[in-house]
Amino acid sequence: MEDKVLVVEDDSTLRETLEYNLTNQGYAVFTAVDGIAALEVAREVRPDIMVLDIMLPGLDGFEVCRILRQEMSMPILMLTARTDEMDRVVGLEVGADDYLTKPFSMREFLARIKALLRRVRLVREEMVTGDEAGRAETLTFDDLIIDSSRREVTLQGIPLSLKPKEYDLLLFLADHKGILLSREKILENVWGWEYIGGSRTVDVHIRWMREKIERDPAHPIRILTVRGSGYRFEG
């Protein structure tokens, strides 16, 4: 079955170029020219991956990403015409998985698409394998409970709403309780060795996790920062 790619780009030349190259690679390509149309098409076709420009008419890419992250799980590659790091940080904060700064080479663009889709397939395969094995494993840290057989996390008995990558990150940290983990080690094991983005991704996701599992995110006691080295999970 062809992977479905939704390209959201208001520049007709770039949109058509991306559509042409993706189609040649065997993807089923859908397009939208603004934020409202992006939401409509995404809800209708349920794409496997979205390519999302930041500067869009109507709703911008940040808002589209924020809305869809509440409704469905798929990798989102954001495109930005600016080199401002803040665009990248905000993109990650609203749920983007990766980003490209214009202008970019088509070879790099296709490599990013391929890498993101491969990560999704690996996660799905691991979930199926775990279900088939009927493996029930629960990690308990006081009032924080991670049920890996159900991919569920509860805090004080209340289920937490975690994005897939947030769950993967928390489980990896918990599996290595008390061990110092570098950002590079975390990237390699949670995002995969093919991940092209930088270690800033780890910092953003750690901040999200702290907001959900720490009583005082500004003074964490579960996920500790080891300055200049990485992070350590203490439960």
N, CA, C and O of each residue as an XYZ file, in Angstrom:
940
protein
N       0.846     -1.193      0.000
C       0.000      0.000      0.000
C       0.882      1.245      0.000
O       1.867      1.313      0.735
N       0.527      2.230     -0.827
C       1.300      3.458     -0.903
C       1.147      4.280      0.372
O       0.059      4.375      0.939
N       2.253      4.871      0.812
C       2.171      5.817      1.920
C       1.531      7.096      1.400
O       1.842      7.554      0.301
N       0.633      7.668      2.201
C      -0.060      8.891      1.809
C       0.656     10.101      2.401
O       0.886     10.170      3.609
N       1.006     11.051      1.541
C       1.700     12.265      1.956
C       0.814     13.467      1.668
O       0.344     13.647      0.545
N       0.592     14.280      2.680
C      -0.152     15.522      2.502
C       0.834     16.681      2.482
O       1.545     16.913      3.460
N       0.879     17.408      1.373
C       1.769     18.560      1.219
C       0.939     19.830      1.355
O       0.023     20.063      0.567
N       1.250     20.634      2.329
C       0.532     21.895      2.565
C       1.490     23.037      2.287
O       2.380     23.319      3.089
N       1.310     23.688      1.159
C       2.238     24.732      0.709
C       1.484     25.683     -0.213
O       0.856     25.236     -1.172
N       1.534     27.003      0.061
C       0.796     27.959     -0.759
C       1.585     28.419     -1.983
O       1.005     29.009     -2.895
N       2.879     28.166     -2.024
C       3.686     28.491     -3.199
C       3.451     27.399     -4.249
O       3.887     26.262     -4.071
N       2.765     27.744     -5.334
C       2.369     26.740     -6.321
C       3.566     26.042     -6.962
O       3.512     24.839     -7.221
N       4.636     26.776     -7.220
C       5.807     26.166     -7.850
C       6.430     25.109     -6.949
O       6.725     24.002     -7.398
N       6.632     25.447     -5.680
C       7.220     24.492     -4.742
C       6.266     23.327     -4.495
O       6.692     22.173     -4.450
N       4.980     23.625     -4.336
C       4.007     22.572     -4.082
C       3.998     21.551     -5.218
O       4.004     20.345     -4.974
N       3.985     22.033     -6.448
C       3.959     21.135     -7.601
C       5.259     20.361     -7.732
O       5.255     19.203     -8.150
N       6.375     20.997     -7.377
C       7.668     20.308     -7.433
C       7.727     19.177     -6.417
O       8.182     18.077     -6.729
N       7.269     19.448     -5.210
C       7.250     18.414     -4.176
C       6.304     17.285     -4.570
O       6.629     16.108     -4.410
N       5.143     17.647     -5.079
C       4.164     16.634     -5.493
C       4.747     15.745     -6.586
O       4.593     14.525     -6.544
N       5.411     16.351     -7.557
C       5.997     15.599     -8.674
C       7.051     14.606     -8.175
O       7.039     13.437     -8.562
N       7.950     15.068     -7.329
C       9.030     14.204     -6.858
C       8.532     13.112     -5.922
O       9.027     11.986     -5.971
N       7.576     13.424     -5.082
C       7.013     12.411     -4.183
C       6.251     11.340     -4.971
O       6.343     10.150     -4.670
N       5.505     11.778     -5.977
C       4.772     10.825     -6.806
C       5.733      9.889     -7.522
O       5.471      8.692     -7.640
N       6.850     10.439     -8.001
C       7.853      9.611     -8.676
C       8.486      8.589     -7.744
O       9.002      7.566     -8.193
N       8.445      8.870     -6.436
C       8.994      7.942     -5.452
C       7.958      6.904     -5.016
O       8.251      6.054     -4.175
N       6.768      6.966     -5.573
C       5.750      5.965     -5.276
C       4.781      6.324     -4.175
O       4.021      5.466     -3.725
N       4.785      7.597     -3.715
C       3.856      8.023     -2.674
C       2.535      8.482     -3.286
O       2.495      8.977     -4.412
N       1.469      8.310     -2.534
C       0.172      8.874     -2.917
C       0.119     10.283     -2.321
O       0.114     10.440     -1.100
N       0.081     11.298     -3.170
C       0.246     12.678     -2.718
C      -1.080     13.439     -2.753
O      -1.822     13.392     -3.734
N      -1.352     14.140     -1.654
C      -2.508     15.036     -1.549
C      -1.959     16.419     -1.227
O      -0.903     16.540     -0.606
N      -2.668     17.458     -1.646
C      -2.158     18.807     -1.431
C      -3.229     19.730     -0.861
O      -4.429     19.489     -0.995
N      -2.750     20.795     -0.221
C      -3.620     21.861      0.288
C      -2.832     23.156      0.199
O      -1.605     23.156      0.297
N      -3.552     24.271      0.011
C      -2.874     25.549     -0.207
C      -2.991     26.493      0.977
O      -2.348     27.542      0.988
N      -3.803     26.143      1.984
C      -3.927     27.006      3.156
C      -4.249     26.156      4.383
O      -4.473     24.951      4.274
N      -4.269     26.798      5.547
C      -4.456     26.065      6.794
C      -5.806     25.392      6.921
O      -5.888     24.256      7.388
N      -6.870     26.074      6.512
C      -8.214     25.498      6.616
C      -8.326     24.260      5.738
O      -8.844     23.230      6.170
N      -7.844     24.361      4.513
C      -7.893     23.219      3.599
C      -7.044     22.069      4.129
O      -7.393     20.901      3.952
N      -5.933     22.400      4.776
C      -5.057     21.363      5.332
C      -5.795     20.515      6.359
O      -5.685     19.289      6.357
N      -6.548     21.173      7.234
C      -7.322     20.441      8.238
C      -8.370     19.548      7.587
O      -8.556     18.402      7.996
N      -9.048     20.070      6.581
C     -10.100     19.310      5.913
C      -9.538     18.076      5.218
O     -10.086     16.982      5.347
N      -8.444     18.254      4.481
C      -7.852     17.129      3.751
C      -7.276     16.095      4.719
O      -7.432     14.891      4.514
N      -6.615     16.569      5.768
C      -6.018     15.641      6.745
C      -7.094     14.784      7.401
O      -6.907     13.579      7.574
N      -8.202     15.386      7.763
C      -9.289     14.642      8.414
C      -9.942     13.648      7.455
O     -10.449     12.607      7.873
N      -9.924     13.984      6.165
C     -10.571     13.112      5.182
C      -9.692     11.932      4.787
O     -10.169     10.798      4.740
N      -8.408     12.181      4.502
C      -7.557     11.113      3.951
C      -6.689     10.428      4.996
O      -6.143      9.358      4.729
N      -6.547     11.026      6.195
C      -5.713     10.445      7.260
C      -4.328     10.089      6.717
O      -3.986      8.909      6.641
N      -3.532     11.085      6.339
C      -2.228     10.816      5.720
C      -1.260     10.117      6.669
O      -1.402     10.180      7.890
N      -0.269      9.448      6.073
C       0.782      8.794      6.856
C       1.827      9.802      7.310
O       2.523      9.579      8.300
N       1.935     10.910      6.584
C       2.898     11.951      6.935
C       2.425     13.267      6.325
O       1.774     13.280      5.280
N       2.761     14.373      6.989
C       2.385     15.689      6.478
C       3.616     16.564      6.309
O       4.489     16.608      7.175
N       3.672     17.261      5.179
C       4.686     18.280      4.928
C       3.971     19.610      5.064
O       3.056     19.902      4.295
N       4.375     20.418      6.032
C       3.574     21.584      6.428
C       4.407     22.863      6.441
O       5.335     23.008      7.236
N       4.059     23.782      5.551
C       4.723     25.079      5.538
C       4.240     25.907      6.729
O       3.085     25.789      7.138
N       5.108     26.734      7.280
C       4.723     27.560      8.423
C       3.871     28.751      7.995
O       2.824     29.018      8.584
N       4.331     29.466      6.961
C       3.640     30.677      6.527
C       2.533     30.315      5.540
O       2.783     30.106      4.353
N       1.296     30.246      6.057
C       0.146     29.879      5.245
C      -0.956     30.918      5.384
O      -1.059     31.579      6.417
N      -1.779     31.069      4.352
C      -2.951     31.956      4.484
C      -3.930     31.361      5.501
O      -4.005     30.143      5.666
N      -4.665     32.222      6.166
C      -5.622     31.736      7.168
C      -4.892     31.257      8.397
O      -4.197     32.034      9.052
N      -5.039     29.995      8.716
C      -4.305     29.411      9.839
C      -2.866     29.155      9.420
O      -2.619     28.610      8.344
N      -1.904     29.548     10.270
C      -0.516     29.265      9.913
C      -0.173     27.816     10.276
O      -0.963     27.106     10.898
N       1.030     27.404      9.865
C       1.437     26.020     10.080
C       1.486     25.623     11.542
O       1.172     24.482     11.881
N       1.874     26.541     12.416
C       1.929     26.234     13.842
C       0.545     25.841     14.364
O       0.401     24.857     15.090
N      -0.479     26.631     13.981
C      -1.833     26.373     14.465
C      -2.387     25.074     13.873
O      -3.061     24.311     14.566
N      -2.106     24.831     12.607
C      -2.550     23.578     11.977
C      -1.941     22.393     12.703
O      -2.632     21.420     13.004
N      -0.646     22.474     12.983
C       0.052     21.398     13.689
C      -0.538     21.186     15.072
O      -0.759     20.049     15.490
N      -0.793     22.273     15.782
C      -1.328     22.187     17.139
C      -2.703     21.504     17.141
O      -2.986     20.673     18.004
N      -3.539     21.856     16.184
C      -4.883     21.273     16.116
C      -4.831     19.793     15.772
O      -5.490     18.980     16.420
N      -4.048     19.439     14.755
C      -4.008     18.046     14.312
C      -3.348     17.133     15.332
O      -3.668     15.946     15.393
N      -2.446     17.659     16.121
C      -1.792     16.837     17.137
C      -2.790     16.349     18.182
O      -2.552     15.343     18.851
N      -3.908     17.064     18.322
C      -4.947     16.648     19.259
C      -5.880     15.602     18.653
O      -6.646     14.959     19.371
N      -5.815     15.434     17.342
C      -6.773     14.578     16.646
C      -6.180     13.304     16.061
O      -6.880     12.299     15.942
N      -4.911     13.328     15.697
C      -4.323     12.165     15.037
C      -2.820     12.119     15.250
O      -2.187     13.117     15.597
N      -2.269     10.937     15.034
C      -0.829     10.743     15.225
C      -0.185     10.430     13.884
O      -0.471      9.401     13.271
N       0.681     11.320     13.435
C       1.435     11.121     12.198
C       2.652     12.033     12.255
O       2.601     13.075     12.907
N       3.739     11.673     11.594
C       4.902     12.560     11.586
C       4.614     13.816     10.768
O       3.970     13.756      9.722
N       5.095     14.941     11.254
C       4.900     16.220     10.569
C       6.262     16.858     10.316
O       7.022     17.117     11.249
N       6.557     17.107      9.047
C       7.782     17.786      8.641
C       7.425     19.225      8.296
O       6.698     19.473      7.335
N       7.931     20.169      9.076
C       7.596     21.578      8.856
C       8.638     22.235      7.963
O       9.827     21.921      8.024
N       8.156     23.159      7.129
C       9.019     23.922      6.233
C       8.999     25.382      6.664
O       7.939     25.943      6.939
N      10.173     25.990      6.719
C      10.253     27.398      7.088
C      11.185     28.127      6.135
O      12.208     27.586      5.714
N      10.824     29.360      5.801
C      11.645     30.162      4.902
C      12.681     30.961      5.667
O      13.533     31.618      5.069
N      12.610     30.906      6.991
C      13.527     31.684      7.815
C      14.480     30.764      8.572
O      14.156     29.615      8.873
N      15.663     31.298      8.872
C      16.656     30.520      9.614
C      16.545     30.766     11.109
O      17.341     30.240     11.887
N      15.562     31.564     11.519
C      15.365     31.886     12.929
C      15.127     30.610     13.741
O      14.206     29.845     13.455
N      15.967     30.393     14.755
C      15.831     29.194     15.573
C      14.487     29.144     16.277
O      13.987     28.059     16.575
N      13.894     30.303     16.550
C      12.623     30.319     17.262
C      11.539     29.598     16.471
O      10.686     28.937     17.063
N      11.555     29.712     15.144
C      10.578     28.983     14.332
C      10.695     27.484     14.583
O       9.692     26.783     14.710
N      11.922     27.010     14.652
C      12.146     25.584     14.854
C      11.691     25.158     16.246
O      11.060     24.114     16.414
N      12.015     25.970     17.227
C      11.641     25.640     18.604
C      10.125     25.612     18.746
O       9.572     24.675     19.322
N       9.446     26.638     18.220
C       7.990     26.679     18.305
C       7.385     25.496     17.563
O       6.418     24.894     18.031
N       7.956     25.161     16.399
C       7.469     24.017     15.649
C       7.534     22.735     16.449
O       6.588     21.947     16.443
N       8.634     22.520     17.132
C       8.774     21.326     17.966
C       7.805     21.368     19.142
O       7.250     20.342     19.534
N       7.607     22.541     19.694
C       6.727     22.665     20.851
C       5.271     22.360     20.508
O       4.534     21.857     21.357
N       4.848     22.654     19.289
C       3.457     22.381     18.923
C       3.291     20.981     18.349
O       2.179     20.573     18.014
N       4.409     20.235     18.233
C       4.272     18.831     17.852
C       4.926     18.394     16.567
O       4.745     17.245     16.162
N       5.691     19.265     15.891
C       6.371     18.855     14.670
C       7.465     17.838     15.003
O       8.071     17.895     16.073
N       7.707     16.923     14.091
C       8.735     15.902     14.306
C      10.074     16.316     13.721
O      11.121     15.894     14.213
N      10.057     17.136     12.681
C      11.294     17.559     12.036
C      11.005     18.833     11.254
O       9.845     19.218     11.110
N      12.057     19.502     10.742
C      11.867     20.731      9.999
C      12.951     20.877      8.946
O      14.042     20.324      9.080
N      12.642     21.624      7.904
C      13.593     21.947      6.850
C      13.521     23.446      6.585
O      12.438     24.030      6.551
N      14.674     24.054      6.399
C      14.732     25.475      6.086
C      14.880     25.656      4.583
O      15.755     25.053      3.962
N      14.025     26.485      4.002
C      14.113     26.783      2.573
C      15.288     27.720      2.305
O      15.588     28.582      3.131
N      15.954     27.564      1.169
C      15.776     26.509      0.161
C      16.468     25.218      0.618
O      17.449     25.261      1.361
N      15.956     24.088      0.172
C      16.553     22.796      0.524
C      16.651     21.937     -0.734
O      15.947     22.169     -1.717
N      17.519     20.959     -0.688
C      17.682     20.069     -1.842
C      16.585     19.013     -1.826
O      16.130     18.596     -0.761
N      16.168     18.587     -3.004
C      15.137     17.570     -3.088
C      15.638     16.252     -2.512
O      14.859     15.478     -1.957
N      16.914     16.000     -2.640
C      17.490     14.774     -2.095
C      17.349     14.745     -0.583
O      16.984     13.717     -0.012
N      17.638     15.870      0.073
C      17.509     15.919      1.531
C      16.045     15.810      1.936
O      15.719     15.120      2.903
N      15.162     16.484      1.207
C      13.729     16.429      1.508
C      13.214     14.989      1.459
O      12.527     14.542      2.377
N      13.542     14.277      0.407
C      13.076     12.893      0.266
C      13.686     11.992      1.334
O      13.047     11.043      1.789
N      14.926     12.289      1.736
C      15.568     11.500      2.794
C      14.854     11.700      4.122
O      14.691     10.753      4.891
N      14.428     12.924      4.392
C      13.691     13.197      5.637
C      12.350     12.456      5.645
O      11.969     11.858      6.652
N      11.649     12.503      4.527
C      10.365     11.803      4.416
C      10.563     10.315      4.668
O       9.819      9.706      5.438
N      11.542      9.743      4.034
C      11.805      8.307      4.164
C      12.150      7.937      5.601
O      11.667      6.928      6.116
N      12.984      8.751      6.251
C      13.409      8.466      7.625
C      12.238      8.562      8.599
O      12.114      7.732      9.499
N      11.376      9.567      8.428
C      10.230      9.728      9.322
C       9.254      8.573      9.174
O       8.739      8.067     10.171
N       8.996      8.154      7.955
C       8.082      7.045      7.732
C       8.655      5.730      8.254
O       7.920      4.885      8.765
N       9.967      5.564      8.123
C      10.592      4.339      8.634
C      10.463      4.265     10.152
O      10.233      3.187     10.701
N      10.610      5.399     10.835
C      10.473      5.408     12.291
C       9.063      4.999     12.699
O       8.881      4.246     13.655
N       8.065      5.499     11.969
C       6.677      5.152     12.279
C       6.459      3.652     12.120
O       5.830      3.025     12.973
N       6.969      3.074     11.042
C       6.797      1.642     10.809
C       7.451      0.815     11.903
O       6.891     -0.185     12.352
N       8.650      1.235     12.336
C       9.359      0.496     13.380
C       8.574      0.508     14.685
O       8.479     -0.511     15.369
N       8.005      1.674     15.031
C       7.214      1.775     16.260
C       5.996      0.871     16.181
O       5.675      0.172     17.142
N       5.315      0.882     15.036
C       4.132      0.040     14.870
C       4.481     -1.436     14.951
O       3.745     -2.221     15.550
N       5.619     -1.821     14.340
C       6.039     -3.223     14.389
C       6.351     -3.652     15.813
O       6.021     -4.766     16.219
N       6.989     -2.765     16.573
C       7.316     -3.084     17.962
C       6.047     -3.252     18.785
O       5.974     -4.122     19.653
N       5.039     -2.413     18.510
C       3.780     -2.516     19.240
C       3.081     -3.839     18.936
O       2.539     -4.480     19.836
N       3.094     -4.249     17.654
C       2.470     -5.505     17.269
C       3.197     -6.676     17.899
O       2.566     -7.604     18.406
N       4.529     -6.637     17.870
C       5.328     -7.712     18.462
C       5.049     -7.836     19.951
O       4.928     -8.942     20.477
N       4.948     -6.687     20.635
C       4.676     -6.710     22.068
C       3.310     -7.277     22.367
O       3.138     -8.011     23.341
N       2.321     -6.939     21.529
C       0.975     -7.463     21.733
C       0.930     -8.970     21.517
O       0.271     -9.691     22.266
N       1.646     -9.451     20.473
C       1.633    -10.871     20.173
C       2.295    -11.680     21.277
O       1.888    -12.805     21.568
N       3.307    -11.103     21.880
C       4.016    -11.821     22.937
C       3.228    -11.824     24.235
O       3.531    -12.585     25.154
N       2.201    -10.958     24.306
C       1.384    -10.894     25.511
C       2.188    -10.481     26.730
O       1.910    -10.912     27.849
N       3.183     -9.646     26.502
C       4.092     -9.261     27.568
C       3.480     -8.141     28.394
O       3.193     -7.062     27.875
N       3.282     -8.399     29.683
C       2.730     -7.391     30.583
C       3.835     -6.920     31.521
O       4.304     -7.673     32.374
N       4.235     -5.696     31.356
C       5.301     -5.166     32.194
C       4.892     -3.803     32.727
O       4.501     -2.923     31.961
N       4.979     -3.632     34.019
C       4.606     -2.369     34.647
C       5.780     -1.828     35.438
O       6.371     -2.531     36.258
N       6.111     -0.578     35.183
C       7.149      0.114     35.933
C       6.460      1.089     36.871
O       5.656      1.914     36.437
N       6.777      0.995     38.162
C       6.120      1.833     39.164
C       7.135      2.705     39.898
O       8.132      2.215     40.428
N       6.861      3.988     39.915
C       7.701      4.954     40.624
C       6.783      5.809     41.497
O       6.324      6.875     41.084
N       6.526      5.324     42.706
C       5.564      5.973     43.593
C       4.205      6.063     42.895
O       3.588      5.037     42.607
N       3.735      7.291     42.620
C       2.418      7.443     42.009
C       2.459      7.522     40.484
O       1.442      7.772     39.836
N       3.656      7.303     39.916
C       3.818      7.282     38.460
C       3.940      5.833     37.998
O       4.870      5.131     38.395
N       3.004      5.382     37.158
C       2.986      3.990     36.704
C       3.011      3.942     35.182
O       2.203      4.589     34.515
N       3.954      3.164     34.640
C       4.090      3.000     33.199
C       3.754      1.556     32.853
O       4.457      0.632     33.263
N       2.685      1.365     32.101
C       2.257      0.036     31.673
C       2.680     -0.133     30.218
O       1.998      0.342     29.310
N       3.826     -0.822     29.993
C       4.362     -0.934     28.642
C       3.552     -1.861     27.756
O       3.616     -1.753     26.532
N       2.787     -2.775     28.354
C       1.972     -3.678     27.543
C       0.799     -2.945     26.911
O       0.298     -3.351     25.862
N       0.358     -1.860     27.553
C      -0.774     -1.071     27.044
C      -0.344      0.299     26.550
O      -1.163      1.073     26.055
N       0.943      0.597     26.685
C       1.485      1.917     26.322
C       0.683      3.013     27.023
O       0.271      3.992     26.401
N       0.470      2.831     28.328
C      -0.287      3.784     29.117
C       0.528      4.242     30.321
O       1.312      3.479     30.885
N       0.329      5.491     30.700
C       1.004      6.061     31.865
C      -0.049      6.730     32.742
O      -0.896      7.479     32.255
N       0.015      6.449     34.035
C      -0.899      7.102     34.960
C      -0.102      7.812     36.055
O       0.972      7.365     36.456
N      -0.652      8.918     36.521
C      -0.051      9.681     37.610
C      -1.140      9.915     38.648
O      -2.165     10.535     38.364
N      -0.902      9.408     39.860
C      -1.906      9.472     40.920
C      -3.215      8.836     40.454
O      -4.302      9.296     40.803
N      -3.090      7.773     39.661
C      -4.258      7.046     39.197
C      -4.975      7.658     38.015
O      -5.968      7.111     37.535
N      -4.475      8.799     37.538
C      -5.114      9.486     36.417
C      -4.291      9.259     35.152
O      -3.091      9.535     35.152
N      -4.902      8.762     34.072
C      -4.173      8.530     32.820
C      -3.619      9.841     32.252
O      -4.300     10.867     32.244
N      -2.381      9.784     31.781
C      -1.763     10.949     31.149
C      -1.936     10.866     29.645
O      -1.843      9.787     29.058
N      -2.189     12.014     29.020
C      -2.295     12.077     27.563
C      -0.913     12.377     26.999
O      -0.448     13.516     27.036
N      -0.267     11.345     26.478
C       1.087     11.489     25.952
C       1.106     11.267     24.445
O       0.432     10.381     23.922
N       1.888     12.087     23.767
C       2.121     11.846     22.347
C       3.015     10.599     22.229
O       3.744     10.280     23.167
N       2.967      9.899     21.099
C       3.765      8.670     20.943
C       5.238      8.848     21.292
O       5.831      7.994     21.951
N       5.827      9.956     20.850
C       7.254     10.151     21.123
C       7.496     10.495     22.591
O       8.542     10.145     23.138
N       6.558     11.165     23.230
C       6.688     11.444     24.658
C       6.689     10.141     25.442
O       7.480      9.965     26.369
N       5.795      9.224     25.063
C       5.756      7.931     25.746
C       7.065      7.170     25.531
O       7.631      6.628     26.480
N       7.547      7.128     24.287
C       8.796      6.417     23.994
C       9.952      6.986     24.813
O      10.784      6.240     25.329
N       9.996      8.307     24.928
C      11.051      8.961     25.692
C      10.966      8.597     27.163
O      11.974      8.247     27.776
N       9.769      8.677     27.737
C       9.602      8.368     29.156
C       9.965      6.918     29.440
O      10.632      6.632     30.434
N       9.535      6.000     28.582
C       9.836      4.584     28.797
C      11.333      4.332     28.730
O      11.870      3.566     29.530
N      12.013      4.970     27.781
C      13.466      4.788     27.665
C      14.179      5.312     28.909
O      15.093      4.666     29.422
N      13.766      6.476     29.392
C      14.376      7.033     30.607
C      14.120      6.118     31.802
O      15.019      5.846     32.598
N      12.878      5.648     31.911
C      12.507      4.808     33.050
C      13.241      3.472     33.025
O      13.598      2.938     34.075
N      13.465      2.938     31.841
C      14.193      1.675     31.702
C      15.658      1.816     32.123
O      16.341      0.824     32.378
N      16.129      3.068     32.190
C      17.528      3.324     32.558
C      17.590      4.208     33.806
O      18.395      5.136     33.891
N      16.727      3.900     34.761
C      16.657      4.679     35.997
C      18.034      4.784     36.656
O      18.738      3.789     36.831
N      18.396      6.025     37.017
C      19.658      6.259     37.718
C      20.872      6.328     36.827
O      21.983      6.536     37.315
N      20.688      6.157     35.515
C      21.819      6.160     34.588
C      21.856      7.474     33.812
O      20.834      7.923     33.292
N      23.025      8.084     33.736
C      23.183      9.306     32.962
C      23.087      8.981     31.472
O      23.810      8.125     30.963
N      22.189      9.675     30.788
C      21.992      9.462     29.353
C      22.274     10.763     28.611
O      21.672     11.794     28.909
N      23.179     10.717     27.656
C      23.487     11.905     26.865
C      22.346     12.175     25.889
O      21.546     11.286     25.597
N      22.278     13.389     25.394
C      21.256     13.723     24.405
C      21.417     12.861     23.161
O      20.431     12.424     22.567
N      22.655     12.623     22.773
C      22.918     11.803     21.589
C      22.423     10.374     21.798
O      21.869      9.768     20.881
N      22.620      9.835     22.996
C      22.160      8.482     23.300
C      20.632      8.413     23.250
O      20.055      7.451     22.744
N      20.001      9.443     23.780
C      18.540      9.485     23.769
C      18.020      9.594     22.339
O      17.081      8.892     21.963
N      18.628     10.472     21.540
C      18.226     10.621     20.144
C      18.338      9.301     19.394
O      17.437      8.920     18.646
N      19.446      8.613     19.602
C      19.705      7.363     18.886
C      18.671      6.296     19.222
O      18.225      5.559     18.343
N      18.294      6.215     20.485
C      17.409      5.140     20.928
C      15.925      5.469     20.828
O      15.104      4.568     20.655
N      15.573      6.739     20.932
C      14.157      7.122     20.895
C      13.737      7.578     19.505
O      12.657      7.228     19.028
N      14.598      8.361     18.856
C      14.252      8.868     17.527
C      14.845      8.015     16.399
O      14.365      8.073     15.267
N      15.870      7.235     16.694
C      16.487      6.397     15.675
C      17.752      7.025     15.130
O      17.880      8.249     15.083
N      18.676      6.191     14.724
C      19.980      6.702     14.285
C      19.897      7.519     13.003
O      20.824      8.269     12.697
N      18.791      7.392     12.236
C      18.664      8.146     10.994
C      18.100      9.548     11.225
O      18.001     10.338     10.286
N      17.732      9.861     12.460
C      17.125     11.151     12.719
C      18.095     12.273     12.372
O      19.261     12.247     12.766
N      17.593     13.265     11.625
C      18.469     14.323     11.121
C      18.421     15.566     12.002
O      19.345     16.378     11.963
N      17.381     15.729     12.782
C      17.250     16.907     13.634
C      18.295     16.944     14.738
O      18.993     15.955     14.966
N      18.407     18.069     15.420
C      19.421     18.230     16.445
C      18.948     17.832     17.827
O      17.794     17.453     18.029
N      19.879     17.929     18.786
C      19.583     17.508     20.153
C      18.593     18.437     20.852
O      18.093     18.113     21.929
N      18.309     19.590     20.247
C      17.315     20.507     20.812
C      15.961     19.796     20.953
O      15.170     20.109     21.843
N      15.713     18.835     20.058
C      14.485     18.055     20.113
C      14.336     17.374     21.468
O      13.244     17.347     22.035
N      15.429     16.825     21.986
C      15.402     16.139     23.275
C      15.021     17.119     24.377
O      14.174     16.813     25.216
N      15.639     18.288     24.378
C      15.366     19.285     25.416
C      13.888     19.697     25.418
O      13.277     19.830     26.479
N      13.325     19.895     24.233
C      11.921     20.294     24.136
C      11.015     19.205     24.698
O      10.100     19.497     25.468
N      11.262     17.952     24.322
C      10.422     16.856     24.798
C      10.600     16.612     26.298
O       9.645     16.237     26.980
N      11.795     16.818     26.810
C      12.012     16.693     28.252
C      11.182     17.738     28.983
O      10.580     17.447     30.016
N      11.150     18.955     28.448
C      10.352     20.011     29.078
C       8.873     19.638     29.085
O       8.178     19.855     30.077
N       8.396     19.076     27.974
C       6.996     18.633     27.927
C       6.724     17.571     28.981
O       5.710     17.623     29.678
N       7.637     16.603     29.097
C       7.447     15.519     30.051
C       7.419     16.053     31.480
O       6.603     15.620     32.293
N       8.291     16.974     31.777
C       8.317     17.539     33.129
C       7.011     18.235     33.469
O       6.542     18.170     34.605
N       6.425     18.904     32.481
C       5.154     19.586     32.724
C       4.036     18.603     33.053
O       3.033     18.975     33.662
N       4.212     17.358     32.651
C       3.159     16.362     32.852
C       3.396     15.465     34.061
O       2.435     14.977     34.656
N       4.672     15.233     34.445
C       4.914     14.276     35.524
C       5.563     14.880     36.760
O       5.646     14.222     37.798
N       6.024     16.120     36.665
C       6.663     16.756     37.816
C       5.669     17.648     38.554
O       4.866     18.333     37.921
N       5.716     17.647     39.857
C       4.848     18.538     40.631
C       5.256     19.985     40.427
O       4.408     20.875     40.366
N       6.563     20.219     40.323
C       7.082     21.557     40.052
C       8.077     21.429     38.900
O       9.251     21.145     39.134
N       7.620     21.636     37.648
C       8.499     21.451     36.487
C       9.774     22.285     36.539
O      10.795     21.905     35.967
N       9.709     23.430     37.231
C      10.897     24.289     37.315
C      11.948     23.699     38.255
O      13.123     24.058     38.179
N      11.526     22.794     39.142
C      12.445     22.139     40.073
C      12.170     20.634     40.049
O      11.634     20.080     41.008
N      12.538     19.983     38.953
C      12.202     18.564     38.771
C      12.934     17.654     39.751
O      14.065     17.922     40.156
N      12.253     16.570     40.120
C      12.876     15.561     40.983
C      12.872     14.186     40.315
O      13.474     13.239     40.821
N      12.192     14.087     39.183
C      12.134     12.811     38.473
C      13.091     12.781     37.283
O      13.879     11.844     37.150
N      13.033     13.778     36.432
C      13.947     13.860     35.296
C      14.930     14.988     35.580
O      14.586     16.167     35.499
N      16.154     14.605     35.911
C      17.160     15.580     36.324
C      18.093     15.928     35.167
O      18.438     15.074     34.351
N      18.490     17.191     35.112
C      19.469     17.636     34.128
C      20.866     17.537     34.726
O      21.121     18.036     35.822
N      21.753     16.895     34.002
C      23.159     16.837     34.401
C      23.885     17.806     33.468
O      24.135     17.498     32.303
N      24.214     18.968     33.998
C      24.721     20.056     33.165
C      25.899     19.617     32.289
O      26.888     19.058     32.763
N      25.745     19.894     31.000
C      26.806     19.593     30.053
C      26.897     18.132     29.651
O      27.725     17.769     28.816
N      26.042     17.279     30.245
C      26.155     15.854     29.958
C      24.860     15.225     29.424
O      24.907     14.425     28.489
N      23.718     15.574     30.000
C      22.475     14.951     29.553
C      21.435     14.921     30.649
O      21.273     15.893     31.388
N      20.721     13.795     30.758
C      19.641     13.671     31.705
C      19.723     12.340     32.467
O      20.294     11.359     31.991
N      19.129     12.348     33.666
C      19.075     11.130     34.485
C      17.682     11.027     35.081
O      17.171     11.982     35.665
N      17.079      9.862     34.929
C      15.743      9.618     35.476
C      15.863      9.001     36.873
O      16.531      7.984     37.059
N      15.199      9.639     37.861
C      15.258      9.141     39.222
C      13.916      8.595     39.691
O      13.794      8.129     40.824
N      12.909      8.650     38.822
C      11.607      8.107     39.204
C      10.871      9.023     40.143
O       9.756      8.712     40.562
